[in-house]
Protein backbone atom coordinates (compact mmCIF):
# COMPACT_ATOMS: atom_id res chain seq x y z
CA UNK A 1 0.00 0.00 0.00
CA UNK A 2 2.83 2.42 0.85
CA UNK A 3 4.49 1.76 -2.51
CA UNK A 4 1.15 2.31 -4.27
CA UNK A 5 0.64 5.58 -2.38
CA UNK A 6 4.13 6.79 -3.35
CA UNK A 7 3.48 5.88 -6.97
CA UNK A 8 0.17 7.77 -6.97
CA UNK A 9 1.91 10.86 -5.58
CA UNK A 10 4.58 10.54 -8.23
CA UNK A 11 2.00 10.24 -11.01
CA UNK A 12 0.13 13.27 -9.67
CA UNK A 13 3.34 15.28 -9.62
CA UNK A 14 4.16 14.30 -13.19
CA UNK A 15 0.62 15.14 -14.30
CA UNK A 16 0.83 18.57 -12.68
CA UNK A 17 4.17 19.23 -14.33
CA UNK A 18 2.79 18.18 -17.74
CA UNK A 19 -0.23 20.42 -17.22
CA UNK A 20 2.02 23.41 -16.40
CA UNK A 21 4.15 22.64 -19.45
CA UNK A 22 1.04 22.54 -21.63
CA UNK A 23 -0.17 25.87 -20.24
CA UNK A 24 3.18 27.48 -20.98
CA UNK A 25 3.50 25.89 -24.42
CA UNK A 26 0.10 27.23 -25.50
CA UNK A 27 0.63 30.70 -24.02
CA UNK A 28 -0.31 33.18 -25.26
CA UNK A 29 -3.32 31.94 -27.18
CA UNK A 30 -4.46 35.46 -28.19
CA UNK A 31 -3.21 39.07 -27.91
CA UNK A 32 -2.07 40.06 -24.40
CA UNK A 33 -3.34 43.33 -22.97
CA UNK A 34 -0.97 45.33 -20.76
CA UNK A 35 -3.08 47.68 -18.66
CA UNK A 36 -1.43 50.99 -17.74
CA UNK A 37 -3.71 52.79 -15.25
CA UNK A 38 -2.34 56.21 -16.22
CA UNK A 39 -2.49 58.50 -19.28
CA UNK A 40 -0.17 57.95 -22.26
CA UNK A 41 3.35 59.41 -22.49
CA UNK A 42 4.23 59.16 -18.78
CA UNK A 43 7.25 57.21 -17.55
CA UNK A 44 5.21 54.09 -16.71
CA UNK A 45 3.48 54.16 -20.10
CA UNK A 46 6.79 54.54 -21.97
CA UNK A 47 8.31 51.59 -20.08
CA UNK A 48 5.22 49.46 -20.67
CA UNK A 49 5.31 50.12 -24.41
CA UNK A 50 9.00 49.24 -24.57
CA UNK A 51 8.39 45.93 -22.79
CA UNK A 52 5.28 45.21 -24.90
CA UNK A 53 7.25 45.70 -28.11
CA UNK A 54 10.03 43.38 -26.99
CA UNK A 55 7.63 40.71 -25.70
CA UNK A 56 5.84 40.78 -29.05
CA UNK A 57 9.14 40.39 -30.92
CA UNK A 58 10.33 37.51 -28.74
CA UNK A 59 7.07 35.54 -28.57
CA UNK A 60 5.66 36.16 -32.04
CA UNK A 61 2.39 37.11 -30.33
CA UNK A 62 0.84 40.54 -29.89
CA UNK A 63 1.39 42.32 -26.57
CA UNK A 64 -0.26 45.75 -26.53
CA UNK A 65 -0.76 48.60 -24.06
CA UNK A 66 -4.19 49.87 -23.08
CA UNK A 67 -4.32 53.08 -21.01
CA UNK A 68 -7.20 52.98 -18.52
CA UNK A 69 -6.58 56.17 -16.58
CA UNK A 70 -8.72 57.80 -13.92
CA UNK A 71 -9.43 57.86 -10.18
CA UNK A 72 -5.73 57.93 -9.33
CA UNK A 73 -5.12 54.63 -11.11
CA UNK A 74 -8.06 52.80 -9.51
CA UNK A 75 -10.01 52.31 -12.75
CA UNK A 76 -7.28 50.53 -14.66
CA UNK A 77 -6.03 48.59 -11.65
CA UNK A 78 -9.54 47.31 -10.90
CA UNK A 79 -9.99 46.25 -14.52
CA UNK A 80 -6.77 44.25 -14.35
CA UNK A 81 -7.65 42.73 -10.96
CA UNK A 82 -10.99 41.43 -12.21
CA UNK A 83 -9.69 40.10 -15.55
CA UNK A 84 -9.39 36.40 -16.26
CA UNK A 85 -6.36 34.89 -14.49
CA UNK A 86 -4.92 33.33 -17.64
CA UNK A 87 -1.97 35.61 -18.42
CA UNK A 88 -3.75 37.54 -21.16
CA UNK A 89 -4.15 40.64 -18.97
CA UNK A 90 -1.10 42.21 -17.32
CA UNK A 91 -0.90 45.25 -15.05
CA UNK A 92 2.04 47.64 -15.51
CA UNK A 93 2.01 50.13 -12.66
CA UNK A 94 3.85 52.43 -10.24
CA UNK A 95 4.36 52.82 -6.44
CA UNK A 96 0.88 54.35 -6.14
CA UNK A 97 -0.42 50.79 -6.58
CA UNK A 98 0.81 50.15 -3.02
CA UNK A 99 0.01 53.57 -1.57
CA UNK A 100 -3.59 54.09 -2.73
CA UNK A 101 -5.11 51.48 -0.37
CA UNK A 102 -3.26 53.10 2.56
CA UNK A 103 -4.72 56.57 2.04
CA UNK A 104 -8.16 55.79 0.61
CA UNK A 105 -11.06 53.61 1.75
CA UNK A 106 -12.85 51.24 -0.61
CA UNK A 107 -10.04 50.93 -3.13
CA UNK A 108 -11.23 48.23 -5.55
CA UNK A 109 -8.19 45.97 -5.16
CA UNK A 110 -5.76 44.64 -2.58
CA UNK A 111 -2.06 44.79 -3.54
CA UNK A 112 -1.29 41.45 -1.90
CA UNK A 113 -4.49 39.50 -2.63
CA UNK A 114 -5.77 40.77 -5.98
CA UNK A 115 -2.54 40.24 -7.90
CA UNK A 116 0.42 37.92 -8.28
CA UNK A 117 3.78 39.71 -8.66
CA UNK A 118 5.83 39.05 -11.79
CA UNK A 119 8.78 41.44 -11.57
CA UNK A 120 9.99 44.91 -10.70
CA UNK A 121 11.01 46.25 -14.09
CA UNK A 122 13.02 49.38 -13.31
CA UNK A 123 13.55 51.96 -10.59
CA UNK A 124 14.59 55.60 -10.32
CA UNK A 125 15.36 57.38 -7.06
CA UNK A 126 13.36 60.28 -5.73
CA UNK A 127 15.23 63.57 -5.98
CA UNK A 128 15.27 66.65 -3.80
CA UNK A 129 15.24 69.63 -6.15
CA UNK A 130 14.49 73.33 -5.72
CA UNK A 131 13.93 76.43 -7.83
CA UNK A 132 17.25 77.76 -9.05
CA UNK A 133 16.82 81.07 -7.19
CA UNK A 134 16.68 79.42 -3.77
CA UNK A 135 19.86 80.26 -1.80
CA UNK A 136 20.28 76.68 -0.52
CA UNK A 137 22.92 74.75 -2.46
CA UNK A 138 23.13 71.67 -0.25
CA UNK A 139 20.58 69.57 1.57
CA UNK A 140 21.78 70.76 4.96
CA UNK A 141 21.49 74.38 3.83
CA UNK A 142 17.92 73.71 2.67
CA UNK A 143 16.96 72.23 6.03
CA UNK A 144 18.38 75.22 7.88
CA UNK A 145 16.72 77.66 5.49
CA UNK A 146 13.29 76.09 5.92
CA UNK A 147 13.75 75.83 9.70
CA UNK A 148 14.56 79.54 9.90
CA UNK A 149 11.51 80.47 7.81
CA UNK A 150 8.55 78.36 9.03
CA UNK A 151 5.62 78.28 6.62
CA UNK A 152 7.43 80.23 3.89
CA UNK A 153 8.52 77.43 1.58
CA UNK A 154 6.30 75.21 -0.54
CA UNK A 155 6.73 71.70 -1.94
CA UNK A 156 5.03 70.88 -5.22
CA UNK A 157 3.82 67.27 -5.53
CA UNK A 158 1.84 65.37 -8.20
CA UNK A 159 -1.11 65.06 -5.81
CA UNK A 160 -2.24 64.64 -2.24
CA UNK A 161 -1.59 61.12 -1.02
CA UNK A 162 0.91 60.30 -3.79
CA UNK A 163 4.37 58.83 -3.23
CA UNK A 164 6.19 62.20 -3.45
CA UNK A 165 3.74 63.69 -0.93
CA UNK A 166 4.46 60.86 1.51
CA UNK A 167 8.20 61.17 0.88
CA UNK A 168 8.01 64.87 1.74
CA UNK A 169 5.97 64.22 4.87
CA UNK A 170 8.51 61.66 6.05
CA UNK A 171 11.58 63.78 5.31
CA UNK A 172 10.60 67.35 6.13
CA UNK A 173 7.91 67.01 8.77
CA UNK A 174 8.50 63.68 10.47
CA UNK A 175 12.31 63.52 10.38
CA UNK A 176 13.10 67.23 10.88
CA UNK A 177 9.88 68.80 12.15
CA UNK A 178 9.94 71.46 9.45
CA UNK A 179 6.97 73.68 8.59
CA UNK A 180 6.59 73.08 4.85
CA UNK A 181 3.44 73.82 2.85
CA UNK A 182 2.54 70.96 0.52
CA UNK A 183 0.95 71.99 -2.78
CA UNK A 184 -0.79 69.15 -4.66
CA UNK A 185 -1.09 69.25 -8.46
CA UNK A 186 -2.77 66.96 -10.98
CA UNK A 187 0.33 65.03 -11.96
CA UNK A 188 4.07 65.59 -12.29
CA UNK A 189 3.80 67.95 -15.25
CA UNK A 190 2.01 70.82 -13.47
CA UNK A 191 4.14 70.34 -10.34
CA UNK A 192 7.34 70.68 -12.36
CA UNK A 193 6.01 73.66 -14.32
CA UNK A 194 5.09 75.44 -11.08
CA UNK A 195 8.52 74.91 -9.51
CA UNK A 196 10.43 75.86 -12.66
CA UNK A 197 8.38 79.09 -12.75
CA UNK A 198 9.11 79.75 -9.07
CA UNK A 199 5.50 79.51 -7.90
CA UNK A 200 6.52 76.61 -5.64
CA UNK A 201 10.03 76.55 -4.21
CA UNK A 202 10.70 72.82 -3.84
CA UNK A 203 9.66 69.78 -5.85
CA UNK A 204 8.87 66.17 -5.02
CA UNK A 205 9.65 64.07 -8.10
CA UNK A 206 11.93 61.21 -9.23
CA UNK A 207 15.05 61.63 -11.34
CA UNK A 208 13.43 60.96 -14.77
CA UNK A 209 10.92 63.75 -14.24
CA UNK A 210 13.47 66.45 -13.35
CA UNK A 211 16.81 65.46 -14.87
CA UNK A 212 16.42 67.59 -18.02
CA UNK A 213 15.48 70.65 -15.95
CA UNK A 214 18.46 70.09 -13.66
CA UNK A 215 20.86 69.82 -16.59
CA UNK A 216 19.53 72.99 -18.20
CA UNK A 217 19.66 74.86 -14.87
CA UNK A 218 16.01 75.72 -14.29
CA UNK A 219 15.99 73.45 -11.23
CA UNK A 220 18.78 72.79 -8.74
CA UNK A 221 19.15 69.22 -7.49
CA UNK A 222 20.48 68.75 -3.96
CA UNK A 223 20.43 64.98 -3.41
CA UNK A 224 18.88 61.69 -4.47
CA UNK A 225 16.97 59.49 -2.04
CA UNK A 226 18.81 56.24 -2.71
CA UNK A 227 21.73 54.26 -1.31
CA UNK A 228 23.69 54.61 -4.54
CA UNK A 229 24.04 57.53 -6.89
CA UNK A 230 21.82 57.87 -9.93
CA UNK A 231 23.56 57.04 -13.20
CA UNK A 232 21.80 59.98 -14.88
CA UNK A 233 23.42 62.40 -12.37
CA UNK A 234 26.54 60.64 -11.07
CA UNK A 235 27.89 63.74 -9.30
CA UNK A 236 24.76 64.16 -7.18
CA UNK A 237 25.20 62.87 -3.58
CA UNK A 238 22.73 60.55 -1.93
CA UNK A 239 20.90 61.48 1.26
CA UNK A 240 22.68 58.59 2.94
CA UNK A 241 26.10 59.97 1.95
CA UNK A 242 25.38 63.32 3.59
CA UNK A 243 24.17 61.71 6.81
CA UNK A 244 20.39 61.69 6.28
CA UNK A 245 19.58 58.05 6.96
CA UNK A 246 16.48 55.95 6.40
CA UNK A 247 14.93 58.17 3.72
CA UNK A 248 15.30 55.88 0.72
CA UNK A 249 12.50 56.22 -1.82
CA UNK A 250 12.17 55.49 -5.50
CA UNK A 251 9.74 55.49 -8.38
CA UNK A 252 9.30 52.20 -10.21
CA UNK A 253 7.57 50.41 -13.02
CA UNK A 254 6.36 46.91 -12.23
CA UNK A 255 4.46 43.97 -13.72
CA UNK A 256 1.70 41.99 -12.01
CA UNK A 257 -1.02 39.60 -13.14
CA UNK A 258 -4.42 38.77 -11.65
CA UNK A 259 -4.28 36.46 -8.63
CA UNK A 260 -4.70 32.83 -9.64
CA UNK A 261 -2.68 33.12 -12.85
CA UNK A 262 -0.80 29.81 -13.35
CA UNK A 263 2.68 29.85 -11.86
CA UNK A 264 4.15 28.55 -15.11
CA UNK A 265 2.89 31.63 -16.98
CA UNK A 266 4.18 33.95 -14.25
CA UNK A 267 7.61 32.31 -14.42
CA UNK A 268 7.63 32.50 -18.23
CA UNK A 269 6.76 36.21 -18.19
CA UNK A 270 9.45 36.85 -15.60
CA UNK A 271 12.11 35.03 -17.62
CA UNK A 272 11.18 36.88 -20.79
CA UNK A 273 11.12 40.31 -19.15
CA UNK A 274 14.39 39.69 -17.27
CA UNK A 275 16.02 38.73 -20.58
CA UNK A 276 14.58 41.82 -22.27
CA UNK A 277 15.99 44.03 -19.51
CA UNK A 278 19.49 42.68 -20.21
CA UNK A 279 19.40 43.77 -23.88
CA UNK A 280 21.78 46.68 -24.61
CA UNK A 281 19.18 48.77 -26.48
CA UNK A 282 16.68 48.36 -23.62
CA UNK A 283 19.31 49.31 -21.03
CA UNK A 284 20.19 52.38 -23.11
CA UNK A 285 16.54 53.41 -23.44
CA UNK A 286 15.88 53.04 -19.72
CA UNK A 287 19.08 54.91 -18.90
CA UNK A 288 17.98 57.74 -21.18
CA UNK A 289 14.76 57.91 -19.17
CA UNK A 290 16.71 57.92 -15.89
CA UNK A 291 15.81 54.36 -14.85
CA UNK A 292 17.87 51.38 -13.71
CA UNK A 293 16.66 47.94 -14.91
CA UNK A 294 15.84 45.39 -12.19
CA UNK A 295 14.03 42.23 -13.36
CA UNK A 296 13.91 40.53 -9.95
CA UNK A 297 12.01 37.31 -9.25
CA UNK A 298 8.29 37.16 -8.41
CA UNK A 299 9.21 36.23 -4.84
CA UNK A 300 11.60 39.18 -4.49
CA UNK A 301 9.05 41.57 -5.93
CA UNK A 302 6.40 40.18 -3.58
CA UNK A 303 8.67 40.95 -0.64
CA UNK A 304 9.19 44.47 -1.99
CA UNK A 305 5.42 45.02 -2.08
CA UNK A 306 5.16 43.99 1.57
CA UNK A 307 8.08 46.19 2.66
CA UNK A 308 6.75 49.21 0.72
CA UNK A 309 3.34 48.73 2.31
CA UNK A 310 4.80 48.60 5.82
CA UNK A 311 7.03 51.64 5.24
CA UNK A 312 4.32 53.93 3.87
CA UNK A 313 1.61 52.70 6.24
CA UNK A 314 3.62 54.15 9.13
CA UNK A 315 4.05 57.50 7.35
CA UNK A 316 0.34 57.67 6.53
CA UNK A 317 -0.62 56.82 10.10
CA UNK A 318 1.73 59.41 11.61
CA UNK A 319 0.57 62.17 9.22
CA UNK A 320 -3.10 61.07 9.25
CA UNK A 321 -3.28 61.27 5.45
CA UNK A 322 -6.68 60.46 3.95
CA UNK A 323 -8.11 61.28 0.53
CA UNK A 324 -11.68 60.07 1.09
C-alpha positions in Angstrom: 0.0 0.0 0.0 2.8 2.4 0.9 4.5 1.8 -2.5 1.2 2.3 -4.3 0.6 5.6 -2.4 4.1 6.8 -3.3 3.5 5.9 -7.0 0.2 7.8 -7.0 1.9 10.9 -5.6 4.6 10.5 -8.2 2.0 10.2 -11.0 0.1 13.3 -9.7 3.3 15.3 -9.6 4.2 14.3 -13.2 0.6 15.1 -14.3 0.8 18.6 -12.7 4.2 19.2 -14.3 2.8 18.2 -17.7 -0.2 20.4 -17.2 2.0 23.4 -16.4 4.2 22.6 -19.4 1.0 22.5 -21.6 -0.2 25.9 -20.2 3.2 27.5 -21.0 3.5 25.9 -24.4 0.1 27.2 -25.5 0.6 30.7 -24.0 -0.3 33.2 -25.3 -3.3 31.9 -27.2 -4.5 35.5 -28.2 -3.2 39.1 -27.9 -2.1 40.1 -24.4 -3.3 43.3 -23.0 -1.0 45.3 -20.8 -3.1 47.7 -18.7 -1.4 51.0 -17.7 -3.7 52.8 -15.3 -2.3 56.2 -16.2 -2.5 58.5 -19.3 -0.2 58.0 -22.3 3.3 59.4 -22.5 4.2 59.2 -18.8 7.2 57.2 -17.6 5.2 54.1 -16.7 3.5 54.2 -20.1 6.8 54.5 -22.0 8.3 51.6 -20.1 5.2 49.5 -20.7 5.3 50.1 -24.4 9.0 49.2 -24.6 8.4 45.9 -22.8 5.3 45.2 -24.9 7.3 45.7 -28.1 10.0 43.4 -27.0 7.6 40.7 -25.7 5.8 40.8 -29.1 9.1 40.4 -30.9 10.3 37.5 -28.7 7.1 35.5 -28.6 5.7 36.2 -32.0 2.4 37.1 -30.3 0.8 40.5 -29.9 1.4 42.3 -26.6 -0.3 45.7 -26.5 -0.8 48.6 -24.1 -4.2 49.9 -23.1 -4.3 53.1 -21.0 -7.2 53.0 -18.5 -6.6 56.2 -16.6 -8.7 57.8 -13.9 -9.4 57.9 -10.2 -5.7 57.9 -9.3 -5.1 54.6 -11.1 -8.1 52.8 -9.5 -10.0 52.3 -12.8 -7.3 50.5 -14.7 -6.0 48.6 -11.6 -9.5 47.3 -10.9 -10.0 46.3 -14.5 -6.8 44.3 -14.3 -7.7 42.7 -11.0 -11.0 41.4 -12.2 -9.7 40.1 -15.5 -9.4 36.4 -16.3 -6.4 34.9 -14.5 -4.9 33.3 -17.6 -2.0 35.6 -18.4 -3.7 37.5 -21.2 -4.2 40.6 -19.0 -1.1 42.2 -17.3 -0.9 45.2 -15.0 2.0 47.6 -15.5 2.0 50.1 -12.7 3.8 52.4 -10.2 4.4 52.8 -6.4 0.9 54.3 -6.1 -0.4 50.8 -6.6 0.8 50.1 -3.0 0.0 53.6 -1.6 -3.6 54.1 -2.7 -5.1 51.5 -0.4 -3.3 53.1 2.6 -4.7 56.6 2.0 -8.2 55.8 0.6 -11.1 53.6 1.7 -12.8 51.2 -0.6 -10.0 50.9 -3.1 -11.2 48.2 -5.6 -8.2 46.0 -5.2 -5.8 44.6 -2.6 -2.1 44.8 -3.5 -1.3 41.5 -1.9 -4.5 39.5 -2.6 -5.8 40.8 -6.0 -2.5 40.2 -7.9 0.4 37.9 -8.3 3.8 39.7 -8.7 5.8 39.0 -11.8 8.8 41.4 -11.6 10.0 44.9 -10.7 11.0 46.2 -14.1 13.0 49.4 -13.3 13.5 52.0 -10.6 14.6 55.6 -10.3 15.4 57.4 -7.1 13.4 60.3 -5.7 15.2 63.6 -6.0 15.3 66.7 -3.8 15.2 69.6 -6.2 14.5 73.3 -5.7 13.9 76.4 -7.8 17.3 77.8 -9.1 16.8 81.1 -7.2 16.7 79.4 -3.8 19.9 80.3 -1.8 20.3 76.7 -0.5 22.9 74.8 -2.5 23.1 71.7 -0.3 20.6 69.6 1.6 21.8 70.8 5.0 21.5 74.4 3.8 17.9 73.7 2.7 17.0 72.2 6.0 18.4 75.2 7.9 16.7 77.7 5.5 13.3 76.1 5.9 13.7 75.8 9.7 14.6 79.5 9.9 11.5 80.5 7.8 8.5 78.4 9.0 5.6 78.3 6.6 7.4 80.2 3.9 8.5 77.4 1.6 6.3 75.2 -0.5 6.7 71.7 -1.9 5.0 70.9 -5.2 3.8 67.3 -5.5 1.8 65.4 -8.2 -1.1 65.1 -5.8 -2.2 64.6 -2.2 -1.6 61.1 -1.0 0.9 60.3 -3.8 4.4 58.8 -3.2 6.2 62.2 -3.5 3.7 63.7 -0.9 4.5 60.9 1.5 8.2 61.2 0.9 8.0 64.9 1.7 6.0 64.2 4.9 8.5 61.7 6.0 11.6 63.8 5.3 10.6 67.4 6.1 7.9 67.0 8.8 8.5 63.7 10.5 12.3 63.5 10.4 13.1 67.2 10.9 9.9 68.8 12.2 9.9 71.5 9.4 7.0 73.7 8.6 6.6 73.1 4.8 3.4 73.8 2.8 2.5 71.0 0.5 1.0 72.0 -2.8 -0.8 69.1 -4.7 -1.1 69.2 -8.5 -2.8 67.0 -11.0 0.3 65.0 -12.0 4.1 65.6 -12.3 3.8 68.0 -15.3 2.0 70.8 -13.5 4.1 70.3 -10.3 7.3 70.7 -12.4 6.0 73.7 -14.3 5.1 75.4 -11.1 8.5 74.9 -9.5 10.4 75.9 -12.7 8.4 79.1 -12.7 9.1 79.7 -9.1 5.5 79.5 -7.9 6.5 76.6 -5.6 10.0 76.6 -4.2 10.7 72.8 -3.8 9.7 69.8 -5.9 8.9 66.2 -5.0 9.6 64.1 -8.1 11.9 61.2 -9.2 15.1 61.6 -11.3 13.4 61.0 -14.8 10.9 63.7 -14.2 13.5 66.4 -13.4 16.8 65.5 -14.9 16.4 67.6 -18.0 15.5 70.7 -15.9 18.5 70.1 -13.7 20.9 69.8 -16.6 19.5 73.0 -18.2 19.7 74.9 -14.9 16.0 75.7 -14.3 16.0 73.5 -11.2 18.8 72.8 -8.7 19.2 69.2 -7.5 20.5 68.8 -4.0 20.4 65.0 -3.4 18.9 61.7 -4.5 17.0 59.5 -2.0 18.8 56.2 -2.7 21.7 54.3 -1.3 23.7 54.6 -4.5 24.0 57.5 -6.9 21.8 57.9 -9.9 23.6 57.0 -13.2 21.8 60.0 -14.9 23.4 62.4 -12.4 26.5 60.6 -11.1 27.9 63.7 -9.3 24.8 64.2 -7.2 25.2 62.9 -3.6 22.7 60.6 -1.9 20.9 61.5 1.3 22.7 58.6 2.9 26.1 60.0 2.0 25.4 63.3 3.6 24.2 61.7 6.8 20.4 61.7 6.3 19.6 58.1 7.0 16.5 56.0 6.4 14.9 58.2 3.7 15.3 55.9 0.7 12.5 56.2 -1.8 12.2 55.5 -5.5 9.7 55.5 -8.4 9.3 52.2 -10.2 7.6 50.4 -13.0 6.4 46.9 -12.2 4.5 44.0 -13.7 1.7 42.0 -12.0 -1.0 39.6 -13.1 -4.4 38.8 -11.6 -4.3 36.5 -8.6 -4.7 32.8 -9.6 -2.7 33.1 -12.8 -0.8 29.8 -13.3 2.7 29.9 -11.9 4.1 28.5 -15.1 2.9 31.6 -17.0 4.2 33.9 -14.3 7.6 32.3 -14.4 7.6 32.5 -18.2 6.8 36.2 -18.2 9.4 36.8 -15.6 12.1 35.0 -17.6 11.2 36.9 -20.8 11.1 40.3 -19.1 14.4 39.7 -17.3 16.0 38.7 -20.6 14.6 41.8 -22.3 16.0 44.0 -19.5 19.5 42.7 -20.2 19.4 43.8 -23.9 21.8 46.7 -24.6 19.2 48.8 -26.5 16.7 48.4 -23.6 19.3 49.3 -21.0 20.2 52.4 -23.1 16.5 53.4 -23.4 15.9 53.0 -19.7 19.1 54.9 -18.9 18.0 57.7 -21.2 14.8 57.9 -19.2 16.7 57.9 -15.9 15.8 54.4 -14.8 17.9 51.4 -13.7 16.7 47.9 -14.9 15.8 45.4 -12.2 14.0 42.2 -13.4 13.9 40.5 -9.9 12.0 37.3 -9.3 8.3 37.2 -8.4 9.2 36.2 -4.8 11.6 39.2 -4.5 9.1 41.6 -5.9 6.4 40.2 -3.6 8.7 41.0 -0.6 9.2 44.5 -2.0 5.4 45.0 -2.1 5.2 44.0 1.6 8.1 46.2 2.7 6.8 49.2 0.7 3.3 48.7 2.3 4.8 48.6 5.8 7.0 51.6 5.2 4.3 53.9 3.9 1.6 52.7 6.2 3.6 54.2 9.1 4.0 57.5 7.4 0.3 57.7 6.5 -0.6 56.8 10.1 1.7 59.4 11.6 0.6 62.2 9.2 -3.1 61.1 9.2 -3.3 61.3 5.4 -6.7 60.5 3.9 -8.1 61.3 0.5 -11.7 60.1 1.1 
